[in-house]
Amino acid sequence: MFSVPEQFSAATKANIDAQLALFSTLSGKAFESVEKLVELNLNAVKSTLEESAETTKQLLAAKDPQEFFTLTSSHTQPTAEKLLAYSRHLASIASNAQSEFTSAAETQIAENNRKVQALFEEVSKNAPAGSEQLVSFFKTAMNNASAGYEQLSQTTKQAVETMEANLNSTVTQISQATQQASKAAPRTSAKK
């Protein structure tokens, strides 16, 4: 049977190893998310430059102000739709990264709690007589810490859900405003 210091030493080593594994996992997930973000931005810049060049050619070829305004308004809706698609893709990347981080952290916290509980149970079995109050105190502290982790996890999930809902609401409002503006633009151009 191991002595208490050896058990704590083994538990500490296991905890450090687990934290390193978690850090490695989170770093990998962060790197993947950054790669996706860079790819999204590069594609957006490339597409925007190509479309801007084509739009500029069309606008410079306009024969009169009416044609110029018609061309300008005809590009409003597709541009807004592309902006919305970009925003949705960006939100998706952020949401997926957050989900992966949360999942990895929750798994690690659950595993650490399990290990600490097992260590505590083993140590409390070998506790000297008269230390029942101390054992009870540590058990209560561990249960409180576990409840705190649960509350933090729930609060984080709620915050992310609220952020996603706000982003989706904003995207929807921008989409509606853009659609209304693009519908109004041809009428305005036609009146001139």
Buried (B, 14 or more C-beta within 10 A) or exposed (E): EEEEEEBEEEBEEBBEEBEEEBEEBBEEBEEBBEEBBEEBEEEBEEEBEEBEEEBEEBBEEBEEEEBBBBBBBBBBBEBBBBBBEBBBBBBEBBBBBBEBBBEBBBEBBBBBBEBBBEBBEBBBEEEEEEEEEEBEEBBEEBEEEBEEBBEEBEEBBEEBEEBBEEBEEEBEEBBEEBBEBBEEBBEEBEEE
